[in-house]
Amino acid sequence: MAKLYFRYGAMNCGKSTHLMQVAHNYHERGMKVIIVKPKTDKKGGNKVVSRLGVSQEVDLLIDDKDNIFNMVEEYIFNNGNIDCILADEAQFLKAKHIDELLEVAVIKDIPVIGYGLRTDFQMNGFEGSTRLLLLAHSIEEMKTICTCGKKAVLNGRKINGKYVFEGEQVAIDNVDNVEYQSLCPKCYYQYKNEYLRDKK
């Protein structure tokens, strides 16, 4: 039986780059991989985009109401068998989508690897990530470092270059002057306390 994998990490840990490397490894061996991502992720449009400057076109863009299991069945009917499914920005998927990806792994016997953030800029879980943490057969942390050199586990949101700790959960990196920084807990709280002090 194939498995559902979740590879998570803070911003800038190389999730999208790793996804494209895995896709390359499959293709190099003559195997078929499809890449999916939620339409919520506007960065790159219909492509997975890495901070290293590489990109790859997505095979399936997932809308909130889509059924991934049915989409995969249709894709196989039209294009032949699939050896692996790679999901970028999996945190933006709905819980039902994660259930459908689990069904793909178990019923269709196709390995599924989801890449995404575990928490948002306020340390709250995303719907897709929360469901993956509950259902994935295998969970792997992808590590990166904070600007101070310590291990980063949190995500800081900047707007116009300044850290903010309020706002909508979803704001896409490099859109509308939004950017993200991977932070260790100590730096996260330091910036948060400065933000709260400046608000007074």
Backbone as a printed PyTorch tensor [residue, N CA C, xyz], in Angstrom:
tensor([[[  0.8400,  -1.2050,   0.0000],
         [  0.0000,   0.0000,   0.0000],
         [  0.8690,   1.2470,   0.0000]],

        [[  0.5440,   2.2010,  -0.8550],
         [  1.2600,   3.4760,  -0.9040],
         [  0.8870,   4.3130,   0.3230]],

        [[  1.6540,   5.3520,   0.5690],
         [  1.4530,   6.1680,   1.7690],
         [  1.2450,   7.6410,   1.4220]],

        [[  0.6500,   8.3470,   2.3940],
         [  0.5190,   9.7980,   2.3410],
         [  1.6110,  10.3790,   3.2280]],

        [[  2.4460,  11.2400,   2.6560],
         [  3.5600,  11.8550,   3.3730],
         [  3.3020,  13.3540,   3.5520]],

        [[  3.7510,  13.9070,   4.6700],
         [  3.6930,  15.3540,   4.8790],
         [  5.0820,  15.8490,   5.2390]],

        [[  5.6180,  16.7060,   4.3810],
         [  6.9110,  17.3290,   4.6390],
         [  6.6610,  18.8130,   4.8970]],

        [[  6.9190,  19.2240,   6.1290],
         [  6.5940,  20.5920,   6.5270],
         [  7.8480,  21.3220,   6.9990]],

        [[  7.7480,  22.6280,   7.0060],
         [  8.8430,  23.4350,   7.5240],
         [  8.4700,  24.9010,   7.4610]],

        [[  9.2610,  25.7320,   8.1420],
         [  9.0480,  27.1760,   8.1070],
         [  9.3700,  27.7050,   6.7140]],

        [[  9.0310,  28.9690,   6.4780],
         [  9.3320,  29.5990,   5.1990],
         [ 10.8210,  29.4770,   4.8960]],

        [[ 11.1350,  29.3810,   3.6330],
         [ 12.5270,  29.3680,   3.1490],
         [ 13.3030,  28.0970,   3.4770]],

        [[ 12.6060,  27.0170,   3.8120],
         [ 13.3300,  25.7740,   4.1240],
         [ 13.5330,  24.9070,   2.8810]],

        [[ 13.0300,  25.3480,   1.7420],
         [ 13.2800,  24.6250,   0.4960],
         [ 12.2230,  23.6120,   0.1080]],

        [[ 10.9780,  23.8050,   0.5520],
         [  9.9210,  22.8340,   0.2670],
         [  9.6610,  22.6970,  -1.2380]],

        [[  9.4690,  23.8360,  -1.9080],
         [  9.1610,  23.7860,  -3.3420],
         [ 10.3480,  23.2760,  -4.1520]],

        [[ 11.5520,  23.6560,  -3.7440],
         [ 12.7550,  23.1700,  -4.4160],
         [ 12.8610,  21.6510,  -4.2780]],

        [[ 12.5920,  21.1630,  -3.0730],
         [ 12.6520,  19.7160,  -2.8250],
         [ 11.5970,  18.9880,  -3.6500]],

        [[ 10.4010,  19.5630,  -3.7280],
         [  9.3290,  18.9610,  -4.5390],
         [  9.7870,  18.7980,  -5.9880]],

        [[ 10.3950,  19.8420,  -6.5420],
         [ 10.8330,  19.7620,  -7.9360],
         [ 11.9870,  18.7770,  -8.1190]],

        [[ 12.8230,  18.6440,  -7.0950],
         [ 13.9030,  17.6610,  -7.1590],
         [ 13.3320,  16.2430,  -7.1730]],

        [[ 12.3140,  16.0040,  -6.3330],
         [ 11.6680,  14.6930,  -6.3080],
         [ 11.0220,  14.3940,  -7.6660]],

        [[ 10.3330,  15.4050,  -8.2290],
         [  9.7170,  15.2330,  -9.5540],
         [ 10.7800,  14.8850, -10.5950]],

        [[ 11.9070,  15.5670, -10.5400],
         [ 13.0080,  15.3040, -11.4740],
         [ 13.5280,  13.8700, -11.3270]],

        [[ 13.6690,  13.4250, -10.0730],
         [ 14.1660,  12.0690,  -9.8200],
         [ 13.2430,  11.0140, -10.4370]],

        [[ 11.9340,  11.2100, -10.2980],
         [ 10.9720,  10.2760, -10.9050],
         [ 11.0760,  10.3080, -12.4260]],

        [[ 11.1020,  11.5170, -12.9910],
         [ 11.1570,  11.6470, -14.4520],
         [ 12.4240,  11.0130, -15.0190]],

        [[ 13.5220,  11.1740, -14.2900],
         [ 14.8060,  10.6290, -14.7260],
         [ 14.7570,   9.1060, -14.8510]],

        [[ 13.8840,   8.4990, -14.0610],
         [ 13.7430,   7.0410, -14.0820],
         [ 12.5900,   6.5970, -14.9780]],

        [[ 12.0720,   7.5240, -15.7690],
         [ 11.0090,   7.1940, -16.7140],
         [  9.6550,   6.9980, -16.0580]],

        [[  9.4700,   7.5750, -14.8800],
         [  8.2170,   7.4130, -14.1450],
         [  7.3750,   8.6830, -14.2310]],

        [[  6.0760,   8.5190, -14.0520],
         [  5.1150,   9.6160, -14.2260],
         [  4.7350,  10.2310, -12.8830]],

        [[  4.9350,  11.5320, -12.7690],
         [  4.5710,  12.2910, -11.5740],
         [  3.6240,  13.3980, -11.9740]],

        [[  2.6260,  13.6780, -11.1440],
         [  1.8330,  14.8830, -11.3600],
         [  1.9840,  15.7890, -10.1460]],

        [[  1.9870,  17.0870, -10.4290],
         [  2.1040,  18.1050,  -9.3890],
         [  0.7750,  18.8200,  -9.2740]],

        [[  0.3130,  18.9760,  -8.0330],
         [ -0.9360,  19.6920,  -7.7750],
         [ -0.6660,  20.8180,  -6.7870]],

        [[ -1.4920,  21.8550,  -6.8700],
         [ -1.4280,  22.9040,  -5.8480],
         [ -2.7720,  23.6070,  -5.7880]],

        [[ -3.1060,  24.1930,  -4.6320],
         [ -4.3810,  24.9000,  -4.4990],
         [ -4.3820,  26.2160,  -5.2630]],

        [[ -5.5240,  26.5750,  -5.8160],
         [ -5.6590,  27.8440,  -6.5340],
         [ -5.4450,  29.0360,  -5.6040]],

        [[ -5.6300,  28.8220,  -4.2970],
         [ -5.4230,  29.8850,  -3.3100],
         [ -4.0300,  30.4780,  -3.4320]],

        [[ -3.0530,  29.6450,  -3.7710],
         [ -1.6720,  30.1130,  -3.9050],
         [ -1.5120,  30.8110,  -5.2510]],

        [[ -1.5880,  32.1360,  -5.2350],
         [ -1.5250,  32.9260,  -6.4750],
         [ -0.0980,  33.0910,  -6.9830]],

        [[  0.8840,  32.8490,  -6.1210],
         [  2.2730,  33.0450,  -6.5300],
         [  2.6460,  32.0470,  -7.6300]],

        [[  3.0790,  32.5800,  -8.7460],
         [  3.4970,  31.7080,  -9.8460],
         [  2.3680,  31.2420, -10.7390]],

        [[  1.1340,  31.6160, -10.4220],
         [  0.0040,  31.1960, -11.2510],
         [ -0.1190,  29.6900, -11.2880]],

        [[  0.0560,  29.1060, -12.4800],
         [ -0.0720,  27.6450, -12.6210],
         [  1.2840,  26.9430, -12.5130]],

        [[  2.2150,  27.5710, -11.7940],
         [  3.5370,  26.9760, -11.6130],
         [  3.9180,  26.8930, -10.1420]],

        [[  4.7460,  25.9120,  -9.8180],
         [  5.4330,  25.8670,  -8.5320],
         [  6.6830,  26.7130,  -8.7050]],

        [[  6.8900,  27.6450,  -7.7860],
         [  8.0130,  28.5730,  -7.9020],
         [  8.8940,  28.4580,  -6.6670]],

        [[ 10.2000,  28.3030,  -6.9040],
         [ 11.1680,  28.2100,  -5.8170],
         [ 11.9190,  29.5290,  -5.6840]],

        [[ 12.3550,  29.8220,  -4.4600],
         [ 13.1610,  31.0220,  -4.2490],
         [ 14.5120,  30.9520,  -4.9670]],

        [[ 14.9090,  29.7730,  -5.3930],
         [ 16.1650,  29.6300,  -6.1410],
         [ 16.0100,  30.0840,  -7.5910]],

        [[ 14.7750,  30.3940,  -7.9790],
         [ 14.5390,  30.8820,  -9.3300],
         [ 14.0940,  29.8180, -10.3150]],

        [[ 13.8990,  28.5880,  -9.8320],
         [ 13.4010,  27.5310, -10.7170],
         [ 11.8960,  27.3840, -10.5500]],

        [[ 11.2500,  26.9170, -11.5880],
         [  9.8010,  26.7360, -11.5350],
         [  9.4000,  25.5340, -12.3750]],

        [[  8.1990,  25.0430, -12.1170],
         [  7.6760,  23.9090, -12.8920],
         [  6.1630,  24.0230, -12.9610]],

        [[  5.6390,  23.7020, -14.1310],
         [  4.1940,  23.8160, -14.3280],
         [  3.4490,  22.7690, -13.5110]],

        [[  2.2870,  23.1680, -13.0250],
         [  1.4220,  22.3050, -12.2220],
         [  0.4830,  21.5390, -13.1550]],

        [[  0.2120,  20.2980, -12.8180],
         [ -0.7100,  19.4940, -13.6440],
         [ -2.1690,  19.7310, -13.2760]],

        [[ -2.4300,  19.9050, -11.9650],
         [ -3.7980,  20.1260, -11.5020],
         [ -3.8390,  21.2710, -10.4970]],

        [[ -4.6510,  22.2940, -10.7920],
         [ -4.9070,  23.3690,  -9.8340],
         [ -6.1890,  23.0260,  -9.0870]],

        [[ -6.1370,  23.0440,  -7.7590],
         [ -7.2560,  22.5680,  -6.9410],
         [ -8.0830,  23.7280,  -6.4190]],

        [[ -9.3570,  23.7230,  -6.7510],
         [-10.3070,  24.6970,  -6.2130],
         [-10.9280,  24.1200,  -4.9360]],

        [[-11.4570,  24.9870,  -4.0940],
         [-12.0280,  24.5410,  -2.8120],
         [-13.0510,  23.4290,  -2.9700]],

        [[-13.8590,  23.4830,  -4.0350],
         [-14.9530,  22.5170,  -4.2010],
         [-14.5430,  21.2630,  -4.9810]],

        [[-13.3290,  21.2480,  -5.4880],
         [-12.8810,  20.1030,  -6.2910],
         [-12.7390,  18.8430,  -5.4450]],

        [[-12.9160,  17.6970,  -6.1100],
         [-12.6640,  16.4060,  -5.4810],
         [-11.3920,  15.8420,  -6.1130]],

        [[-10.3050,  15.8190,  -5.3350],
         [ -9.0110,  15.4190,  -5.8840],
         [ -9.0180,  13.9590,  -6.3280]],

        [[ -9.6990,  13.1040,  -5.5810],
         [ -9.7580,  11.6900,  -5.9550],
         [-10.3540,  11.5410,  -7.3520]],

        [[-11.4670,  12.2300,  -7.6050],
         [-12.1060,  12.1760,  -8.9180],
         [-11.2170,  12.7810, -10.0040]],

        [[-10.5140,  13.8730,  -9.6740],
         [ -9.6200,  14.5170, -10.6360],
         [ -8.4670,  13.5850, -11.0180]],

        [[ -7.9410,  12.8620, -10.0310],
         [ -6.8480,  11.9310, -10.2950],
         [ -7.3510,  10.7780, -11.1670]],

        [[ -8.5360,  10.2580, -10.8510],
         [ -9.1120,   9.1800, -11.6800],
         [ -9.2630,   9.6300, -13.1270]],

        [[ -9.7610,  10.8390, -13.3250],
         [ -9.9480,  11.3720, -14.6820],
         [ -8.5970,  11.5620, -15.3760]],

        [[ -7.6130,  12.0420, -14.6180],
         [ -6.2710,  12.2460, -15.1850],
         [ -5.6850,  10.9140, -15.6530]],

        [[ -5.8270,   9.8860, -14.8190],
         [ -5.3130,   8.5550, -15.1770],
         [ -6.0350,   8.0160, -16.4160]],

        [[ -7.3610,   8.2020, -16.4870],
         [ -8.1530,   7.7400, -17.6270],
         [ -7.6580,   8.3830, -18.9290]],

        [[ -7.3120,   9.6770, -18.8470],
         [ -6.8980,  10.4170, -20.0450],
         [ -5.4130,  10.3000, -20.3700]],

        [[ -4.5740,  10.0510, -19.3420],
         [ -3.1280,  10.1400, -19.5470],
         [ -2.3370,   8.9000, -19.1390]],

        [[ -2.9950,   7.9150, -18.5570],
         [ -2.2770,   6.7160, -18.1260],
         [ -1.8950,   6.7710, -16.6510]],

        [[ -1.2720,   5.7160, -16.1910],
         [ -0.9710,   5.5650, -14.7570],
         [  0.0020,   6.6150, -14.2410]],

        [[ -0.0940,   6.8450, -12.9280],
         [  0.7480,   7.8220, -12.2220],
         [  1.5620,   7.0600, -11.1800]],

        [[  2.8330,   7.4360, -11.0450],
         [  3.7000,   6.7920, -10.0540],
         [  3.7870,   7.5580,  -8.7430]],

        [[  3.4850,   8.8590,  -8.7710],
         [  3.5450,   9.6630,  -7.5420],
         [  2.7920,  10.9670,  -7.7540]],

        [[  2.2180,  11.5000,  -6.6680],
         [  1.5620,  12.8110,  -6.6940],
         [  2.2690,  13.7080,  -5.6940]],

        [[  2.6330,  14.9130,  -6.1380],
         [  3.3120,  15.8870,  -5.2880],
         [  2.4020,  17.0950,  -5.1320]],

        [[  2.1300,  17.4860,  -3.8930],
         [  1.2320,  18.6120,  -3.6130],
         [  2.0150,  19.7540,  -2.9820]],

        [[  2.0820,  20.8850,  -3.6830],
         [  2.7640,  22.0700,  -3.1600],
         [  1.7660,  22.9320,  -2.3930]],

        [[  2.2740,  23.6900,  -1.4110],
         [  1.4400,  24.5840,  -0.5890],
         [  0.2280,  23.8500,  -0.0210]],

        [[  0.4780,  22.6660,   0.5170],
         [ -0.6020,  21.7990,   0.9960],
         [ -1.3870,  22.3990,   2.1480]],

        [[ -0.7970,  23.3780,   2.8430],
         [ -1.5230,  24.0040,   3.9590],
         [ -2.7930,  24.6990,   3.5010]],

        [[ -2.8460,  25.1180,   2.2200],
         [ -4.0080,  25.8240,   1.7010],
         [ -5.1210,  24.8930,   1.2260]],

        [[ -4.8730,  23.5990,   1.2050],
         [ -5.9240,  22.6540,   0.8290],
         [ -6.9480,  22.5480,   1.9480]],

        [[ -8.1460,  22.1560,   1.5940],
         [ -9.1960,  21.9310,   2.5850],
         [ -8.9850,  20.5610,   3.2410]],

        [[ -9.5680,  20.3720,   4.4140],
         [ -9.4510,  19.0880,   5.1190],
         [ -9.9640,  17.9470,   4.2410]],

        [[-11.0410,  18.1950,   3.5180],
         [-11.6140,  17.1510,   2.6520],
         [-10.6340,  16.7460,   1.5500]],

        [[ -9.8340,  17.7050,   1.0840],
         [ -8.8240,  17.3990,   0.0670],
         [ -7.7640,  16.4470,   0.6170]],

        [[ -7.4060,  16.6310,   1.8730],
         [ -6.4100,  15.7400,   2.4890],
         [ -7.0060,  14.3370,   2.6170]],

        [[ -8.2700,  14.2580,   2.9980],
         [ -8.9470,  12.9610,   3.0470],
         [ -8.9190,  12.2940,   1.6600]],

        [[ -9.1530,  13.0910,   0.6180],
         [ -9.1610,  12.5610,  -0.7480],
         [ -7.7620,  12.0970,  -1.1710]],

        [[ -6.7300,  12.8330,  -0.7470],
         [ -5.3600,  12.4150,  -1.0560],
         [ -5.0050,  11.1180,  -0.3340]],

        [[ -5.5060,  10.9670,   0.8870],
         [ -5.2980,   9.7020,   1.6090],
         [ -5.9640,   8.5590,   0.8450]],

        [[ -7.1690,   8.7950,   0.3420],
         [ -7.8680,   7.7780,  -0.4540],
         [ -7.0780,   7.4260,  -1.7090]],

        [[ -6.4750,   8.4230,  -2.3540],
         [ -5.6530,   8.1730,  -3.5460],
         [ -4.4990,   7.2380,  -3.1870]],

        [[ -3.8330,   7.5320,  -2.0620],
         [ -2.6940,   6.7090,  -1.6410],
         [ -3.1300,   5.2770,  -1.3360]],

        [[ -4.2100,   5.1510,  -0.5780],
         [ -4.6330,   3.8340,  -0.0910],
         [ -5.3790,   3.0290,  -1.1610]],

        [[ -6.3300,   3.6660,  -1.8310],
         [ -7.1870,   2.9430,  -2.7790],
         [ -6.5130,   2.8040,  -4.1500]],

        [[ -5.8860,   3.8710,  -4.6140],
         [ -5.2300,   3.8410,  -5.9290],
         [ -3.7790,   3.3460,  -5.8410]],

        [[ -3.2700,   3.2260,  -4.6390],
         [ -1.9020,   2.7520,  -4.4080],
         [ -0.8670,   3.6630,  -5.0810]],

        [[ -1.0880,   4.9810,  -4.9390],
         [ -0.1740,   5.9820,  -5.4930],
         [  0.4000,   6.7980,  -4.3300]],

        [[  1.7080,   6.8290,  -4.1610],
         [  2.2810,   7.6580,  -3.0980],
         [  1.9410,   9.1290,  -3.3090]],

        [[  1.6130,   9.8160,  -2.2180],
         [  1.2930,  11.2410,  -2.2620],
         [  2.1950,  11.9520,  -1.2530]],

        [[  2.9070,  12.9750,  -1.7230],
         [  3.7730,  13.7570,  -0.8360],
         [  3.2820,  15.1900,  -0.8280]],

        [[  2.8420,  15.6530,   0.3430],
         [  2.3920,  17.0250,   0.5090],
         [  3.4800,  17.8670,   1.1640]],

        [[  3.7030,  19.0530,   0.6220],
         [  4.6810,  19.9930,   1.1700],
         [  3.9350,  21.2390,   1.6380]],

        [[  4.2440,  21.7090,   2.8550],
         [  3.5660,  22.9150,   3.3050],
         [  4.0310,  23.4140,   4.6520]],

        [[  3.4270,  24.5160,   5.0580],
         [  3.6740,  25.1040,   6.3700],
         [  2.8400,  24.3780,   7.4130]],

        [[  3.3440,  24.3120,   8.6230],
         [  2.5760,  23.7410,   9.7230],
         [  1.6900,  24.8120,  10.3640]],

        [[  2.2560,  26.0240,  10.5500],
         [  1.5160,  27.1070,  11.2080],
         [  1.6200,  28.4010,  10.4200]],

        [[  0.6880,  29.3080,  10.6970],
         [  0.6920,  30.6170,  10.0410],
         [  1.5220,  31.6140,  10.8550]],

        [[  1.4460,  32.8900,  10.4840],
         [  2.2580,  33.9240,  11.1240],
         [  1.8050,  34.2570,  12.5450]],

        [[  0.6450,  33.7220,  12.9640],
         [  0.1610,  33.9100,  14.3350],
         [  0.2580,  32.6160,  15.1440]],

        [[  0.9930,  31.6400,  14.6220],
         [  1.1930,  30.3410,  15.2640],
         [ -0.0760,  29.4980,  15.3190]],

        [[ -1.0260,  29.7690,  14.4230],
         [ -2.2350,  28.9510,  14.3050],
         [ -2.0540,  27.9530,  13.1670]],

        [[ -2.7210,  26.8210,  13.2910],
         [ -2.6230,  25.8050,  12.2470],
         [ -3.4570,  26.1500,  11.0310]],

        [[ -2.9960,  25.7060,   9.8730],
         [ -3.7940,  25.7880,   8.6500],
         [ -4.6880,  24.5480,   8.5650]],

        [[ -5.8050,  24.6820,   7.8890],
         [ -6.7400,  23.5560,   7.7710],
         [ -6.0800,  22.3340,   7.1270]],

        [[ -5.3970,  22.5490,   6.0170],
         [ -4.7670,  21.4270,   5.3220],
         [ -3.6640,  20.7780,   6.1400]],

        [[ -2.8290,  21.6070,   6.7630],
         [ -1.7250,  21.0840,   7.5720],
         [ -2.2190,  20.3100,   8.7830]],

        [[ -3.2390,  20.8530,   9.4300],
         [ -3.7900,  20.1860,  10.6140],
         [ -4.2880,  18.7920,  10.2560]],

        [[ -4.9720,  18.6930,   9.1150],
         [ -5.4900,  17.3860,   8.7010],
         [ -4.3510,  16.4420,   8.3080]],

        [[ -3.3310,  16.9760,   7.6640],
         [ -2.1730,  16.1570,   7.3050],
         [ -1.4570,  15.6220,   8.5370]],

        [[ -1.3270,  16.4580,   9.5560],
         [ -0.6770,  16.0120,  10.7940],
         [ -1.4540,  14.8760,  11.4440]],

        [[ -2.7630,  14.8550,  11.2190],
         [ -3.6050,  13.7910,  11.7850],
         [ -3.5810,  12.5170,  10.9370]],

        [[ -3.4960,  12.6510,   9.6100],
         [ -3.7150,  11.5020,   8.7270],
         [ -2.4840,  10.9450,   8.0270]],

        [[ -1.4460,  11.7400,   7.8690],
         [ -0.2890,  11.2840,   7.0900],
         [  0.3660,  10.0690,   7.7260]],

        [[  0.7520,   9.1210,   6.8870],
         [  1.4800,   7.9450,   7.3710],
         [  2.8620,   8.3390,   7.8750]],

        [[  3.4450,   9.3470,   7.2500],
         [  4.8090,   9.7660,   7.5790],
         [  4.8750,  11.2890,   7.6100]],

        [[  5.4810,  11.8450,   8.6610],
         [  5.6080,  13.2930,   8.8310],
         [  7.0870,  13.6240,   8.9950]],

        [[  7.5700,  14.5590,   8.1780],
         [  8.9940,  14.9010,   8.2020],
         [  9.1670,  16.4180,   8.2520]],

        [[  9.9780,  16.8810,   9.1880],
         [ 10.2750,  18.3110,   9.2700],
         [ 11.4430,  18.6480,   8.3540]],

        [[ 11.2770,  19.7150,   7.5680],
         [ 12.3590,  20.2430,   6.7530],
         [ 12.9010,  21.4700,   7.4860]],

        [[ 14.1650,  21.4510,   7.7920],
         [ 14.7290,  22.4510,   8.6950],
         [ 15.3330,  23.6400,   7.9650]],

        [[ 15.2980,  24.7880,   8.6390],
         [ 15.9630,  25.9960,   8.1740],
         [ 16.3780,  26.8050,   9.3970]],

        [[ 17.0470,  27.9310,   9.1490],
         [ 17.5330,  28.7210,  10.2770],
         [ 16.9360,  30.1180,  10.2800]],

        [[ 16.8970,  30.6860,  11.4630],
         [ 16.4740,  32.0650,  11.6950],
         [ 17.6250,  32.9970,  11.3120]],

        [[ 17.3450,  34.2830,  11.2080],
         [ 18.4050,  35.2540,  10.9110],
         [ 19.4670,  35.2880,  12.0080]],

        [[ 19.1080,  34.8540,  13.2140],
         [ 20.0690,  34.8430,  14.3290],
         [ 20.9380,  33.5870,  14.3130]],

        [[ 20.5930,  32.6200,  13.4520],
         [ 21.3780,  31.3970,  13.3470],
         [ 20.7800,  30.1950,  14.0520]],

        [[ 19.7540,  30.4140,  14.8940],
         [ 19.1010,  29.2950,  15.5790],
         [ 18.0920,  28.6300,  14.6330]],

        [[ 17.6300,  27.4360,  15.0200],
         [ 16.6480,  26.7170,  14.2170],
         [ 15.3460,  27.5110,  14.1460]],

        [[ 14.8350,  27.7010,  12.9380],
         [ 13.5710,  28.4220,  12.7350],
         [ 12.4190,  27.4360,  12.6930]],

        [[ 11.3700,  27.7280,  13.4500],
         [ 10.1710,  26.8820,  13.4360],
         [  8.8970,  27.6990,  13.2080]],

        [[  9.0150,  29.0250,  13.2120],
         [  7.8500,  29.9010,  13.0750],
         [  8.0120,  30.8120,  11.8650]],

        [[  6.9020,  31.4500,  11.4710],
         [  6.8870,  32.3110,  10.3000],
         [  6.4670,  33.7230,  10.6850]],

        [[  7.3130,  34.6890,  10.3930],
         [  6.9640,  36.0800,  10.6370],
         [  6.4900,  36.7260,   9.3500]],

        [[  5.3940,  37.4860,   9.4440],
         [  4.8810,  38.2000,   8.2700],
         [  5.3190,  39.6550,   8.3290]],

        [[  5.8270,  40.1380,   7.2060],
         [  6.1760,  41.5460,   7.0720],
         [  5.2910,  42.1790,   6.0100]],

        [[  4.8630,  43.4020,   6.2820],
         [  4.1780,  44.2130,   5.2790],
         [  4.9590,  45.5110,   5.1680]],

        [[  5.3720,  45.8330,   3.9610],
         [  6.2300,  46.9980,   3.7260],
         [  7.4690,  46.9700,   4.6140]],

        [[  8.0140,  45.7650,   4.8350],
         [  9.2580,  45.6190,   5.5710],
         [  9.1370,  45.5830,   7.0770]],

        [[  7.9010,  45.6940,   7.6180],
         [  7.7100,  45.6920,   9.0710],
         [  6.8950,  44.4760,   9.4980]],

        [[  7.3080,  43.8470,  10.6080],
         [  6.5900,  42.6770,  11.1090],
         [  5.2020,  43.0730,  11.5860]],

        [[  4.2270,  42.2330,  11.2530],
         [  2.8480,  42.4130,  11.7290],
         [  2.3740,  41.0990,  12.3400]],

        [[  1.4540,  41.2010,  13.2920],
         [  0.9670,  40.0150,  13.9900],
         [ -0.5480,  39.9880,  14.0510]],

        [[ -1.1860,  40.7110,  13.1360],
         [ -2.6360,  40.7060,  12.9930],
         [ -2.9470,  40.6680,  11.5020]],

        [[ -4.1440,  40.1730,  11.1800],
         [ -4.5630,  40.1490,   9.7840],
         [ -5.1310,  38.8050,   9.3800]],

        [[ -5.5030,  38.7140,   8.1020],
         [ -6.0640,  37.4800,   7.5640],
         [ -5.0100,  36.3760,   7.5650]],

        [[ -5.4720,  35.1440,   7.7180],
         [ -4.5240,  34.0290,   7.7530],
         [ -3.7530,  33.9030,   6.4430]],

        [[ -4.4520,  34.0640,   5.3340],
         [ -3.8180,  33.8610,   4.0280],
         [ -3.4540,  35.2020,   3.4030]],

        [[ -2.1670,  35.4020,   3.2120],
         [ -1.6200,  36.5210,   2.4380],
         [ -0.3950,  35.9520,   1.7390]],

        [[ -0.3810,  35.9970,   0.4210],
         [  0.6340,  35.2940,  -0.3580],
         [  1.9500,  36.0760,  -0.3790]],

        [[  3.0280,  35.3480,  -0.2180],
         [  4.3730,  35.9160,  -0.2300],
         [  4.6330,  36.6640,  -1.5340]],

        [[  5.2280,  37.8500,  -1.4110],
         [  5.5820,  38.6900,  -2.5670],
         [  4.3790,  39.2110,  -3.3440]],

        [[  3.2130,  39.2870,  -2.6850],
         [  2.0220,  39.8900,  -3.2760],
         [  1.5460,  40.9810,  -2.3260]],

        [[  1.2550,  42.1800,  -2.8480],
         [  0.7860,  43.3160,  -2.0340],
         [  1.7530,  43.6580,  -0.9020]],

        [[  3.0350,  43.6900,  -1.2170],
         [  4.0750,  44.0800,  -0.2550],
         [  4.1750,  43.1710,   0.9590]],

        [[  3.6970,  41.9310,   0.8050],
         [  3.7960,  40.9420,   1.8860],
         [  5.0260,  40.0720,   1.6530]],

        [[  5.7680,  39.8340,   2.7210],
         [  6.8740,  38.8790,   2.6650],
         [  6.9410,  38.1390,   3.9980]],

        [[  7.6290,  37.0270,   3.9900],
         [  7.7210,  36.1980,   5.1880],
         [  9.1690,  35.9240,   5.5460]],

        [[  9.3960,  35.7510,   6.8420],
         [ 10.7230,  35.4330,   7.3530],
         [ 10.6040,  34.2600,   8.3100]],

        [[ 11.4570,  33.2620,   8.1370],
         [ 11.4670,  32.1420,   9.0800],
         [ 12.1890,  32.5840,  10.3510]],

        [[ 11.5840,  32.2810,  11.4960],
         [ 12.0940,  32.7770,  12.7800],
         [ 12.1810,  31.6730,  13.8260]],

        [[ 13.1530,  31.8090,  14.7300],
         [ 13.1730,  30.9610,  15.9220],
         [ 12.1550,  31.5480,  16.9090]],

        [[ 11.7120,  30.7780,  17.9010],
         [ 10.7210,  31.3010,  18.8500],
         [ 11.1750,  32.5710,  19.5740]],

        [[ 12.4520,  32.6530,  19.9440],
         [ 12.9340,  33.8170,  20.6820],
         [ 12.8070,  35.0930,  19.8500]],

        [[ 13.2450,  35.0450,  18.5990],
         [ 13.1380,  36.2140,  17.7270],
         [ 11.6790,  36.5430,  17.4210]],

        [[ 10.8630,  35.5030,  17.2530],
         [  9.4340,  35.7170,  16.9940],
         [  8.8140,  36.5600,  18.1070]],

        [[  9.0440,  36.1510,  19.3590],
         [  8.4640,  36.8860,  20.4820],
         [  9.0750,  38.2700,  20.6280]],

        [[ 10.3330,  38.4140,  20.3010],
         [ 10.9710,  39.7280,  20.3560],
         [ 10.2790,  40.6900,  19.3980]],

        [[ 10.0760,  40.2420,  18.1370],
         [  9.4080,  41.0980,  17.1520],
         [  7.9410,  41.3290,  17.5130]],

        [[  7.3010,  40.3090,  18.0730],
         [  5.8960,  40.4720,  18.4610],
         [  5.7560,  41.4820,  19.5860]],

        [[  6.6220,  41.4120,  20.5810],
         [  6.5640,  42.3640,  21.6940],
         [  6.8430,  43.7870,  21.2290]],

        [[  7.7760,  43.9410,  20.2890],
         [  8.0490,  45.2670,  19.7220],
         [  6.8180,  45.7930,  18.9820]],

        [[  6.1600,  44.9180,  18.2370],
         [  4.9530,  45.2880,  17.4980],
         [  3.8530,  45.7560,  18.4620]],

        [[  3.6390,  44.9680,  19.5360],
         [  2.5910,  45.3100,  20.5030],
         [  2.9310,  46.6030,  21.2530]],

        [[  4.2000,  46.8110,  21.5520],
         [  4.6220,  48.0300,  22.2450],
         [  4.4020,  49.2520,  21.3540]],

        [[  4.7190,  49.1310,  20.0700],
         [  4.5560,  50.2540,  19.1520],
         [  3.0950,  50.5940,  18.8920]],

        [[  2.2110,  49.6180,  19.1140],
         [  0.7690,  49.8340,  18.8980],
         [  0.1480,  50.6800,  20.0110]],

        [[  0.7890,  50.6980,  21.1710],
         [  0.2100,  51.3970,  22.3370],
         [  0.2130,  52.9120,  22.1400]]])
